């Protein structure tokens, strides 16, 4: 699953999320810089949360929650400053 969102009102910042279920690889980038990289080989949790603090002209706290569904699909919830701004569903 791969998606990108833009957050912020004063200065837009781009947050990219990439998850490869086969390799267990998660990569999160902000404005092209790699912020977080994690590899999980076994035992993927039902809920996995990633929190980012983005500094710039405005301070933003981004949280990406991955809720694993039964079988293959997952639901991704994106919060900015504790407010749900977008959701995705996919592999």
N, C-alpha and C positions, 0 to 999 in steps of 0.2 A: 504494500500500500504506500502510495506517495501522494502528498498534497502540500500546498503552500498557501499561506494566508498573509495578508498585510494587516498590521495592527498599528495603533497610534492615531491620534487626531492632529497633533501639531507636526510631527515628523513621522512619516510612514516607515515602518520597519518590516522586513519580509522574514517570516519564519517558515522554514521548510522541514518537513517530517518525512522520513523514509523508514519503512519496516519491511524486512524480508523474512517471511515466516519460515522458509526452508533453511536459511542459514542462521536464523535467530538474531539477526543484526538490526539494530535500531540506530539511526543517525539523525540528529537534530542540528540544523544550521540556522543562524540568525545573520541576515545581511551578508550571506556568503561565507561566514566563518563557522567552522564546526564547533558547536557548543557542547554536545554530548554524543558519545558513541558507546554503545553497550552491546555485548554479545551474550545471549542466553541460549545455551545448548539444550537443556532439558527443563521440564517442569515450568512451562509458561504459566504465570498466575492469571486468575480470572480478571483481576483489575490491576493495571499497571499505570502509574502516574509519573509524569515528568514535569518538573517545575523549573522555570527560567526567569531570571530577573534581567530585564533589558533596560539599560541606562541610555540616556540621550537627552533630548530637550524635555522629555517627559518620562517619568519612571513607570515602567510597565511590569507587571507580574503575569506571566503566561503559564498556564497549566494545561497539559495535554493528557487526557485520561483515555486509556485503551481498555474497553470492556470486551473481553473475549466471549463470543457467543458459542452456542453449542455447535460442534463440528468445525467449520472453517472460517466463517465470517466473524468480523469484529466491528465494534462501534467506537468511534473516536469523538470525544467531546473536547472542545477547545474553550477555555475560560481565559479572559483577560481581566485582571483586577477583580477576580472572584465573580465575574459575570459571564454567563454562557453566551458566546458570540457565534459559534458555528459547530456543526457536527457533520461527520462523514460516516458512511458504512461501506465496508468492503473487506477484502482479504487482507 
